[in-house]
Structures are given as C-alpha cells and as structure tokens.
Amino acid sequence: MQAQPKIPASPTPPLSNLQLYLLKLYAEGVSEEDLKAIQRMIARYFAEKASAAAKEVWDEKGYTAKQLLEEDMRTPYQNKTE
C-alpha cells in the first residue's frame, strides 16, 4: 500500500495586533450590550478616520461646496446602438 502524499496546509497569516487584542478581550466574556457598544466605537473610529482623510483631500484640491453643487459629475452613458 502506497502512502498518501501529504498536502501542505495553507499558510495562515499571523493575527494582527488588533485581532490579538480583541481575542484577549473576548476571552474574558463580553455581554451583548458591550459587544454592540464596542462595534459602534470601532465603526465610529474608522468613519472619523475616513472623514478626516476625505477632508484632507478636499482641502488639498481646493474644493468648495458651491463647486460640488454646480458641477455635473454624472457618468455619461453611451448609446448601446452605436
């Protein structure tokens, strides 16, 4: 009988520092209420970070609210019969 060749296990990337921290936190047990609050805090953090990055680009480009409202930014659609 021939031995079956070993299939190498797919390499798993190491956990990030955030994943390790959350695993330690959740190992202690977290209530559903706390879990929802933590999820909201994380979502708020990344939303604020994205907003700050967008504001930075907005300021770099010199955009104004008036310009945004007046500019036609729609994608022109081509006629499919062409």
N, CA, C and O atoms as a GROMACS GRO file, in nm:
protein
  328
    1MET      N    1   0.084  -0.118   0.000
    1MET     CA    2   0.000   0.000   0.000
    1MET      C    3   0.089   0.125   0.000
    1MET      O    4   0.182   0.136   0.079
    2GLN      N    5   0.058   0.217  -0.089
    2GLN     CA    6   0.136   0.339  -0.101
    2GLN      C    7   0.086   0.444  -0.003
    2GLN      O    8  -0.034   0.459   0.019
    3ALA      N    9   0.181   0.516   0.057
    3ALA     CA   10   0.143   0.622   0.149
    3ALA      C   11   0.086   0.740   0.070
    3ALA      O   12   0.136   0.775  -0.037
    4GLN      N   13  -0.016   0.799   0.124
    4GLN     CA   14  -0.077   0.916   0.060
    4GLN      C   15   0.017   1.035   0.076
    4GLN      O   16   0.072   1.057   0.184
    5PRO      N   17   0.037   1.111  -0.030
    5PRO     CA   18   0.123   1.228  -0.018
    5PRO      C   19   0.059   1.330   0.077
    5PRO      O   20  -0.063   1.349   0.077
    6LYS      N   21   0.143   1.394   0.155
    6LYS     CA   22   0.092   1.496   0.247
    6LYS      C   23   0.059   1.622   0.170
    6LYS      O   24   0.138   1.670   0.088
    7ILE      N   25  -0.057   1.674   0.197
    7ILE     CA   26  -0.098   1.801   0.136
    7ILE      C   27  -0.057   1.910   0.233
    7ILE      O   28  -0.101   1.912   0.348
    8PRO      N   29   0.028   2.001   0.188
    8PRO     CA   30   0.072   2.106   0.280
    8PRO      C   31  -0.046   2.192   0.322
    8PRO      O   32  -0.132   2.227   0.241
    9ALA      N   33  -0.050   2.224   0.449
    9ALA     CA   34  -0.155   2.312   0.500
    9ALA      C   35  -0.135   2.451   0.442
    9ALA      O   36  -0.022   2.498   0.426
   10SER      N   37  -0.245   2.516   0.411
   10SER     CA   38  -0.231   2.651   0.357
   10SER      C   39  -0.179   2.741   0.468
   10SER      O   40  -0.226   2.735   0.582
   11PRO      N   41  -0.083   2.823   0.435
   11PRO     CA   42  -0.026   2.910   0.538
   11PRO      C   43  -0.130   3.012   0.585
   11PRO      O   44  -0.201   3.072   0.504
   12THR      N   45  -0.139   3.029   0.713
   12THR     CA   46  -0.231   3.129   0.766
   12THR      C   47  -0.151   3.250   0.808
   12THR      O   48  -0.049   3.238   0.876
   13PRO      N   49  -0.197   3.365   0.768
   13PRO     CA   50  -0.123   3.485   0.806
   13PRO      C   51  -0.132   3.505   0.957
   13PRO      O   52  -0.231   3.466   1.019
   14PRO      N   53  -0.031   3.565   1.015
   14PRO     CA   54  -0.036   3.589   1.159
   14PRO      C   55  -0.149   3.688   1.192
   14PRO      O   56  -0.188   3.770   1.109
   15LEU      N   57  -0.199   3.679   1.312
   15LEU     CA   58  -0.304   3.771   1.354
   15LEU      C   59  -0.247   3.910   1.372
   15LEU      O   60  -0.132   3.927   1.414
   16SER      N   61  -0.328   4.009   1.341
   16SER     CA   62  -0.284   4.148   1.360
   16SER      C   63  -0.288   4.183   1.508
   16SER      O   64  -0.345   4.110   1.589
   17ASN      N   65  -0.226   4.294   1.542
   17ASN     CA   66  -0.228   4.337   1.682
   17ASN      C   67  -0.370   4.364   1.730
   17ASN      O   68  -0.401   4.339   1.847
   18LEU      N   69  -0.457   4.414   1.643
   18LEU     CA   70  -0.596   4.438   1.680
   18LEU      C   71  -0.668   4.307   1.705
   18LEU      O   72  -0.743   4.295   1.802
   19GLN      N   73  -0.647   4.208   1.619
   19GLN     CA   74  -0.710   4.077   1.637
   19GLN      C   75  -0.667   4.014   1.769
   19GLN      O   76  -0.750   3.958   1.842
   20LEU      N   77  -0.537   4.022   1.800
   20LEU     CA   78  -0.488   3.965   1.926
   20LEU      C   79  -0.551   4.034   2.047
   20LEU      O   80  -0.589   3.968   2.144
   21TYR      N   81  -0.562   4.165   2.040
   21TYR     CA   82  -0.621   4.240   2.150
   21TYR      C   83  -0.768   4.202   2.169
   21TYR      O   84  -0.813   4.180   2.281
   22LEU      N   85  -0.840   4.193   2.058
   22LEU     CA   86  -0.982   4.157   2.068
   22LEU      C   87  -1.001   4.015   2.119
   22LEU      O   88  -1.094   3.988   2.194
   23LEU      N   89  -0.914   3.924   2.078
   23LEU     CA   90  -0.923   3.786   2.129
   23LEU      C   91  -0.904   3.784   2.280
   23LEU      O   92  -0.974   3.711   2.351
   24LYS      N   93  -0.809   3.862   2.330
   24LYS     CA   94  -0.787   3.868   2.475
   24LYS      C   95  -0.910   3.926   2.544
   24LYS      O   96  -0.952   3.877   2.649
   25LEU      N   97  -0.968   4.029   2.485
   25LEU     CA   98  -1.087   4.092   2.542
   25LEU      C   99  -1.203   3.994   2.546
   25LEU      O  100  -1.270   3.981   2.648
   26TYR      N  101  -1.228   3.927   2.435
   26TYR     CA  102  -1.342   3.836   2.426
   26TYR      C  103  -1.323   3.708   2.506
   26TYR      O  104  -1.420   3.641   2.540
   27ALA      N  105  -1.197   3.674   2.538
   27ALA     CA  106  -1.171   3.557   2.621
   27ALA      C  107  -1.229   3.577   2.760
   27ALA      O  108  -1.261   3.481   2.830
   28GLU      N  109  -1.243   3.703   2.801
   28GLU     CA  110  -1.300   3.734   2.932
   28GLU      C  111  -1.452   3.726   2.930
   28GLU      O  112  -1.515   3.720   3.036
   29GLY      N  113  -1.509   3.724   2.815
   29GLY     CA  114  -1.655   3.721   2.804
   29GLY      C  115  -1.710   3.863   2.804
   29GLY      O  116  -1.682   3.941   2.895
   30VAL      N  117  -1.787   3.895   2.705
   30VAL     CA  118  -1.844   4.028   2.688
   30VAL      C  119  -1.994   4.013   2.667
   30VAL      O  120  -2.038   3.928   2.591
   31SER      N  121  -2.071   4.097   2.735
   31SER     CA  122  -2.216   4.092   2.718
   31SER      C  123  -2.254   4.141   2.578
   31SER      O  124  -2.176   4.209   2.512
   32GLU      N  125  -2.374   4.105   2.535
   32GLU     CA  126  -2.422   4.150   2.403
   32GLU      C  127  -2.426   4.302   2.397
   32GLU      O  128  -2.394   4.362   2.294
   33GLU      N  129  -2.466   4.364   2.506
   33GLU     CA  130  -2.474   4.510   2.511
   33GLU      C  131  -2.335   4.572   2.493
   33GLU      O  132  -2.318   4.667   2.418
   34ASP      N  133  -2.235   4.516   2.563
   34ASP     CA  134  -2.099   4.566   2.548
   34ASP      C  135  -2.045   4.539   2.408
   34ASP      O  136  -1.976   4.624   2.350
   35LEU      N  137  -2.077   4.423   2.353
   35LEU     CA  138  -2.032   4.391   2.218
   35LEU      C  139  -2.085   4.492   2.117
   35LEU      O  140  -2.010   4.539   2.031
   36LYS      N  141  -2.212   4.525   2.127
   36LYS     CA  142  -2.272   4.624   2.035
   36LYS      C  143  -2.206   4.760   2.053
   36LYS      O  144  -2.180   4.830   1.955
   37ALA      N  145  -2.178   4.799   2.178
   37ALA     CA  146  -2.113   4.928   2.205
   37ALA      C  147  -1.973   4.931   2.145
   37ALA      O  148  -1.931   5.032   2.089
   38ILE      N  149  -1.900   4.821   2.159
   38ILE     CA  150  -1.764   4.812   2.103
   38ILE      C  151  -1.769   4.820   1.951
   38ILE      O  152  -1.686   4.887   1.890
   39GLN      N  153  -1.866   4.752   1.891
   39GLN     CA  154  -1.880   4.757   1.745
   39GLN      C  155  -1.908   4.900   1.698
   39GLN      O  156  -1.853   4.945   1.598
   40ARG      N  157  -1.993   4.971   1.772
   40ARG     CA  158  -2.024   5.110   1.736
   40ARG      C  159  -1.900   5.199   1.749
   40ARG      O  160  -1.875   5.285   1.665
   41MET      N  161  -1.822   5.177   1.856
   41MET     CA  162  -1.700   5.257   1.874
   41MET      C  163  -1.600   5.232   1.762
   41MET      O  164  -1.538   5.326   1.712
   42ILE      N  165  -1.584   5.107   1.723
   42ILE     CA  166  -1.491   5.075   1.614
   42ILE      C  167  -1.540   5.136   1.483
   42ILE      O  168  -1.461   5.193   1.407
   43ALA      N  169  -1.669   5.124   1.456
   43ALA     CA  170  -1.725   5.182   1.333
   43ALA      C  171  -1.709   5.333   1.333
   43ALA      O  172  -1.674   5.392   1.230
   44ARG      N  173  -1.735   5.397   1.446
   44ARG     CA  174  -1.721   5.542   1.457
   44ARG      C  175  -1.575   5.584   1.434
   44ARG      O  176  -1.548   5.682   1.365
   45TYR      N  177  -1.482   5.509   1.492
   45TYR     CA  178  -1.340   5.540   1.475
   45TYR      C  179  -1.301   5.539   1.327
   45TYR      O  180  -1.238   5.633   1.279
   46PHE      N  181  -1.338   5.432   1.255
   46PHE     CA  182  -1.299   5.423   1.114
   46PHE      C  183  -1.375   5.525   1.028
   46PHE      O  184  -1.321   5.573   0.929
   47ALA      N  185  -1.498   5.558   1.065
   47ALA     CA  186  -1.573   5.660   0.991
   47ALA      C  187  -1.507   5.796   1.008
   47ALA      O  188  -1.494   5.872   0.912
   48GLU      N  189  -1.466   5.827   1.131
   48GLU     CA  190  -1.398   5.955   1.155
   48GLU      C  191  -1.264   5.961   1.083
   48GLU      O  192  -1.225   6.066   1.031
   49LYS      N  193  -1.193   5.850   1.081
   49LYS     CA  194  -1.064   5.844   1.012
   49LYS      C  195  -1.083   5.867   0.861
   49LYS      O  196  -1.006   5.941   0.799
   50ALA      N  197  -1.184   5.803   0.803
   50ALA     CA  198  -1.212   5.820   0.660
   50ALA      C  199  -1.256   5.963   0.630
   50ALA      O  200  -1.218   6.021   0.528
   51SER      N  201  -1.337   6.020   0.719
   51SER     CA  202  -1.384   6.157   0.700
   51SER      C  203  -1.267   6.256   0.705
   51SER      O  204  -1.263   6.350   0.626
   52ALA      N  205  -1.174   6.234   0.798
   52ALA     CA  206  -1.057   6.321   0.807
   52ALA      C  207  -0.971   6.311   0.681
   52ALA      O  208  -0.920   6.412   0.632
   53ALA      N  209  -0.955   6.190   0.629
   53ALA     CA  210  -0.877   6.172   0.506
   53ALA      C  211  -0.946   6.241   0.388
   53ALA      O  212  -0.880   6.303   0.305
   54ALA      N  213  -1.078   6.229   0.381
   54ALA     CA  214  -1.153   6.293   0.273
   54ALA      C  215  -1.142   6.446   0.284
   54ALA      O  216  -1.127   6.515   0.184
   55LYS      N  217  -1.150   6.498   0.407
   55LYS     CA  218  -1.137   6.643   0.428
   55LYS      C  219  -1.000   6.691   0.384
   55LYS      O  220  -0.987   6.799   0.326
   56GLU      N  221  -0.898   6.612   0.412
   56GLU     CA  222  -0.762   6.650   0.373
   56GLU      C  223  -0.752   6.661   0.221
   56GLU      O  224  -0.695   6.758   0.170
   57VAL      N  225  -0.806   6.565   0.149
   57VAL     CA  226  -0.805   6.570   0.002
   57VAL      C  227  -0.888   6.688  -0.047
   57VAL      O  228  -0.848   6.759  -0.139
   58TRP      N  229  -1.004   6.708   0.015
   58TRP     CA  230  -1.093   6.819  -0.020
   58TRP      C  231  -1.017   6.951  -0.010
   58TRP      O  232  -1.023   7.034  -0.101
   59ASP      N  233  -0.944   6.968   0.102
   59ASP     CA  234  -0.869   7.092   0.124
   59ASP      C  235  -0.752   7.104   0.026
   59ASP      O  236  -0.726   7.213  -0.025
   60GLU      N  237  -0.682   6.994  -0.001
   60GLU     CA  238  -0.570   6.996  -0.095
   60GLU      C  239  -0.615   7.037  -0.234
   60GLU      O  240  -0.546   7.113  -0.303
   61LYS      N  241  -0.730   6.986  -0.275
   61LYS     CA  242  -0.782   7.013  -0.410
   61LYS      C  243  -0.851   7.149  -0.418
   61LYS      O  244  -0.878   7.198  -0.527
   62GLY      N  245  -0.879   7.209  -0.303
   62GLY     CA  246  -0.945   7.339  -0.302
   62GLY      C  247  -1.092   7.333  -0.340
   62GLY      O  248  -1.145   7.430  -0.395
   63TYR      N  249  -1.157   7.222  -0.314
   63TYR     CA  250  -1.298   7.209  -0.347
   63TYR      C  251  -1.383   7.300  -0.258
   63TYR      O  252  -1.348   7.328  -0.143
   64THR      N  253  -1.494   7.345  -0.315
   64THR     CA  254  -1.591   7.422  -0.238
   64THR      C  255  -1.727   7.355  -0.250
   64THR      O  256  -1.751   7.280  -0.344
   65ALA      N  257  -1.814   7.383  -0.155
   65ALA     CA  258  -1.948   7.326  -0.160
   65ALA      C  259  -2.023   7.374  -0.284
   65ALA      O  260  -2.096   7.298  -0.347
   66LYS      N  261  -2.004   7.501  -0.319
   66LYS     CA  262  -2.070   7.558  -0.437
   66LYS      C  263  -2.026   7.484  -0.563
   66LYS      O  264  -2.107   7.450  -0.649
   67GLN      N  265  -1.895   7.459  -0.573
   67GLN     CA  266  -1.840   7.388  -0.689
   67GLN      C  267  -1.901   7.248  -0.698
   67GLN      O  268  -1.937   7.202  -0.807
   68LEU      N  269  -1.913   7.183  -0.586
   68LEU     CA  270  -1.968   7.047  -0.584
   68LEU      C  271  -2.114   7.047  -0.629
   68LEU      O  272  -2.156   6.958  -0.703
   69LEU      N  273  -2.189   7.144  -0.586
   69LEU     CA  274  -2.331   7.151  -0.622
   69LEU      C  275  -2.352   7.188  -0.769
   69LEU      O  276  -2.449   7.144  -0.830
   70GLU      N  277  -2.262   7.267  -0.824
   70GLU     CA  278  -2.279   7.314  -0.961
   70GLU      C  279  -2.219   7.222  -1.066
   70GLU      O  280  -2.259   7.225  -1.182
   71GLU      N  281  -2.124   7.140  -1.025
   71GLU     CA  282  -2.053   7.055  -1.121
   71GLU      C  283  -2.137   6.933  -1.157
   71GLU      O  284  -2.197   6.869  -1.070
   72ASP      N  285  -2.142   6.901  -1.286
   72ASP     CA  286  -2.212   6.782  -1.332
   72ASP      C  287  -2.114   6.666  -1.327
   72ASP      O  288  -2.024   6.656  -1.411
   73MET      N  289  -2.131   6.579  -1.228
   73MET     CA  290  -2.035   6.471  -1.209
   73MET      C  291  -2.093   6.335  -1.248
   73MET      O  292  -2.035   6.231  -1.215
   74ARG      N  293  -2.204   6.336  -1.318
   74ARG     CA  294  -2.263   6.209  -1.358
   74ARG      C  295  -2.180   6.142  -1.468
   74ARG      O  296  -2.116   6.208  -1.548
   75THR      N  297  -2.184   6.011  -1.468
   75THR     CA  298  -2.114   5.935  -1.571
   75THR      C  299  -2.196   5.940  -1.699
   75THR      O  300  -2.313   5.903  -1.698
   76PRO      N  301  -2.135   5.984  -1.809
   76PRO     CA  302  -2.212   5.985  -1.934
   76PRO      C  303  -2.232   5.842  -1.984
   76PRO      O  304  -2.136   5.765  -1.992
   77TYR      N  305  -2.353   5.809  -2.017
   77TYR     CA  306  -2.383   5.676  -2.068
   77TYR      C  307  -2.379   5.678  -2.219
   77TYR      O  308  -2.426   5.773  -2.283
   78GLN      N  309  -2.323   5.572  -2.277
   78GLN     CA  310  -2.318   5.563  -2.421
   78GLN      C  311  -2.440   5.487  -2.471
   78GLN      O  312  -2.490   5.395  -2.406
   79ASN      N  313  -2.484   5.528  -2.587
   79ASN     CA  314  -2.596   5.462  -2.650
   79ASN      C  315  -2.549   5.323  -2.696
   79ASN      O  316  -2.450   5.314  -2.768
   80LYS      N  317  -2.616   5.218  -2.658
   80LYS     CA  318  -2.573   5.082  -2.690
   80LYS      C  319  -2.590   5.048  -2.839
   80LYS      O  320  -2.536   4.947  -2.886
   81THR      N  321  -2.664   5.131  -2.913
   81THR     CA  322  -2.684   5.102  -3.055
   81THR      C  323  -2.570   5.158  -3.140
   81THR      O  324  -2.566   5.134  -3.261
   82GLU      N  325  -2.480   5.230  -3.080
   82GLU     CA  326  -2.369   5.288  -3.156
   82GLU      C  327  -2.270   5.186  -3.198
   82GLU      O  328  -2.171   5.219  -3.263
   0.00000   0.00000   0.00000
